[in-house]
Amino acid sequence: MLQTGEARTLRPVTASSTLKLTDITAKAARLAAFDNHEQIWLGQDDERGLTAIVAIHNTALGPALGGTRVWPHATFDAALTDALRLSRGMTFKSAIARMPFGGGKAVIKADSKTEKTPAMLEAYAEMLAALNGQYYTGEDVGLTLDDANFLRERTPNVSGTTVGGSGNPSPVTALGTFLGVKAALKHARGSDAVSGLRIAVQGLGSVGWSLCEQLHSEGASLIVADIDAARVAKAREAFGAEVVETETIVAAEADLFAPCALGGVLSADTIPHLKARIVAGAANNQLARHEDAAHLMRRGVLYAPDYVINAGGLINVAAELAPEGYDRAEVMRHVALIPETLMDIFQRAEAEQRPTNDIAQAIAEERIAQARAA
Ligand SMILES: NC(=O)c1ccc[n+]([C@@H]2O[C@H](COP(=O)([O-])OP(=O)(O)OC[C@H]3O[C@@H](n4cnc5c(N)ncnc54)[C@H](O)[C@@H]3O)[C@@H](O)[C@H]2O)c1
């Protein structure tokens, strides 16, 4: 049976549904990561094995948009904190990319390899439908394209599918990242040429591999690391890449470091070892702490804020939700603005002697405030 906490606009699922929805916004306010989230919903279905959190951070610019992560967090608070941090990041990512969407993110607390079932996803689709178009979702860690298609067949609040959609957004993310790498090179070195430069790429998954292809085709020398031995072997073969250990790639003798694996790679522990003068890659949440950007600046490292350079995928999935329908050429025009946005951030950061992520956040907050005032 559907149960709600405070009065929010929710559509009842069906009379026979075992899904229970609870508004946990007030409860979540005790957590450091809360940051004035507008709505946080807990979806529980014991029969179908679902524990899901949908966090809607800010809808000043439009309905919340952000993927669904399936991850076996050790505790409920860890899952909630993850959802809160990720959804806040989506608010800034959408605002800086000038998308008519707000920030949201969902976490399903489960092991995607052993606990994700069609019944669980059925229950989750009901949860998404009940949110009345306030939140749109798609792929993320642990939620595959097949899963997104499954959800999309049951609710319209899913994007980045092949059920009448544009499919995997990773190639568009990689293109935006490549253009962003060039912008960072132009700012730091006066030329955007990658030919002859040594570029270290951490993570050879969907985005990292595609980025390597583009860098290699323009003559960069690649240094790569991945926990997947088959992928690094393939990169050695395909690009003549130098392979290093996953622990040492941050310290590689490179002109530019492109993190394309997990978050938290730039920290008080790793930054002192960084040799590259530029960090520009696709991974989300690259900084362990917000203050780490200031540390990078003090060391003379130019940092391309992650949610600015990796916005290509978001631009692509958001385009599917446009009233006029998906337009590939429009997506490409929008992605081509990523380097301009980065250049603006780099120039302002230099002029004001402030970290690049402070400038990016200030621009995003300004846009949200303007939308609120309008
Ligand atoms: N796919 C997108 O469109 C998109 C959009 C925005 C941001 N991102 C971010 O970009 C990053 C990569 O995304 P993806 O879709 O390519 O993911 P993916 O899962 O396809 O690839 C990640 C790769 O990183 C490797 N890896 C994991 N831990 C590692 C470690 N410690 N050292 C080195 N390699 C490691 C994995 O083996 C895998 O090959 C993620 O942080 C993701 O959140 C992706």
The ligand as a Tripos MOL2 file, in Angstrom:
@<TRIPOS>MOLECULE
LIG
   44    48     1     0     0
SMALL
NO_CHARGES

@<TRIPOS>ATOM
      1 N1         29.1500    6.7720  -19.0990 N.am      1 LIG1
      2 C1         28.8560    8.0630  -19.0940 C.2       1 LIG1
      3 O1         28.1880    8.5880  -20.0110 O.2       1 LIG1
      4 C2         29.3750    8.9380  -17.9820 C.ar      1 LIG1
      5 C3         28.8740   10.2510  -17.8780 C.ar      1 LIG1
      6 C4         29.3980   11.0820  -16.8850 C.ar      1 LIG1
      7 C5         30.3500   10.5970  -16.0010 C.ar      1 LIG1
      8 N2         30.7910    9.3120  -16.1190 N.ar      1 LIG1
      9 C6         31.8030    8.8370  -15.1750 C.3       1 LIG1
     10 O2         32.9640    8.4290  -15.8830 O.3       1 LIG1
     11 C7         33.5790    7.3200  -15.2240 C.3       1 LIG1
     12 C8         33.6840    6.1470  -16.1900 C.3       1 LIG1
     13 O3         32.3930    5.7990  -16.6580 O.3       1 LIG1
     14 P1         32.1800    4.5630  -17.6470 P.3       1 LIG1
     15 O4         30.7770    4.6430  -18.1080 O.co2     1 LIG1
     16 O5         33.2990    4.5010  -18.6240 O.co2     1 LIG1
     17 O6         32.3080    3.3640  -16.6120 O.3       1 LIG1
     18 P2         32.7630    1.8550  -16.9060 P.3       1 LIG1
     19 O7         32.2520    1.0640  -15.7640 O.co2     1 LIG1
     20 O8         32.4180    1.4580  -18.3000 O.co2     1 LIG1
     21 O9         34.3580    1.9380  -16.8290 O.3       1 LIG1
     22 C9         35.0780    2.1370  -15.6570 C.3       1 LIG1
     23 C10        36.4340    1.4820  -15.8660 C.3       1 LIG1
     24 O10        37.2710    1.8170  -14.7480 O.3       1 LIG1
     25 C11        37.9570    0.6370  -14.3690 C.3       1 LIG1
     26 N3         38.3870    0.7680  -12.9770 N.ar      1 LIG1
     27 C12        37.6680    0.5580  -11.8450 C.ar      1 LIG1
     28 N4         38.4320    0.8000  -10.7680 N.ar      1 LIG1
     29 C13        39.6440    1.1830  -11.2290 C.ar      1 LIG1
     30 C14        40.8530    1.5820  -10.6130 C.ar      1 LIG1
     31 N5         40.9880    1.6180   -9.2740 N.pl3     1 LIG1
     32 N6         41.9000    1.9240  -11.3850 N.ar      1 LIG1
     33 C15        41.7950    1.8780  -12.7410 C.ar      1 LIG1
     34 N7         40.6760    1.4950  -13.3840 N.ar      1 LIG1
     35 C16        39.6210    1.1580  -12.6410 C.ar      1 LIG1
     36 C17        36.9840   -0.4860  -14.6290 C.3       1 LIG1
     37 O11        37.6170   -1.7400  -14.7280 O.3       1 LIG1
     38 C18        36.3740   -0.0260  -15.9630 C.3       1 LIG1
     39 O12        37.1370   -0.4790  -17.0670 O.3       1 LIG1
     40 C19        32.7080    7.0440  -13.9840 C.3       1 LIG1
     41 O13        33.2220    7.7720  -12.9030 O.3       1 LIG1
     42 C20        31.3600    7.6180  -14.3820 C.3       1 LIG1
     43 O14        30.5940    7.9860  -13.2360 O.3       1 LIG1
     44 C21        30.3260    8.4750  -17.0960 C.ar      1 LIG1
@<TRIPOS>BOND
     1     1     2 1
     2     2     3 2
     3     2     4 1
     4     4     5 ar
     5     4    44 ar
     6     5     6 ar
     7     6     7 ar
     8     7     8 ar
     9     8     9 1
    10     8    44 ar
    11     9    10 1
    12     9    42 1
    13    10    11 1
    14    11    12 1
    15    11    40 1
    16    12    13 1
    17    13    14 1
    18    14    15 2
    19    14    16 1
    20    14    17 1
    21    17    18 1
    22    18    19 2
    23    18    20 1
    24    18    21 1
    25    21    22 1
    26    22    23 1
    27    23    24 1
    28    23    38 1
    29    24    25 1
    30    25    26 1
    31    25    36 1
    32    26    27 ar
    33    26    35 ar
    34    27    28 ar
    35    28    29 ar
    36    29    30 ar
    37    29    35 ar
    38    30    31 1
    39    30    32 ar
    40    32    33 ar
    41    33    34 ar
    42    34    35 ar
    43    36    37 1
    44    36    38 1
    45    38    39 1
    46    40    41 1
    47    40    42 1
    48    42    43 1
@<TRIPOS>SUBSTRUCTURE
     1 LIG1         1 GROUP 0 **** ****
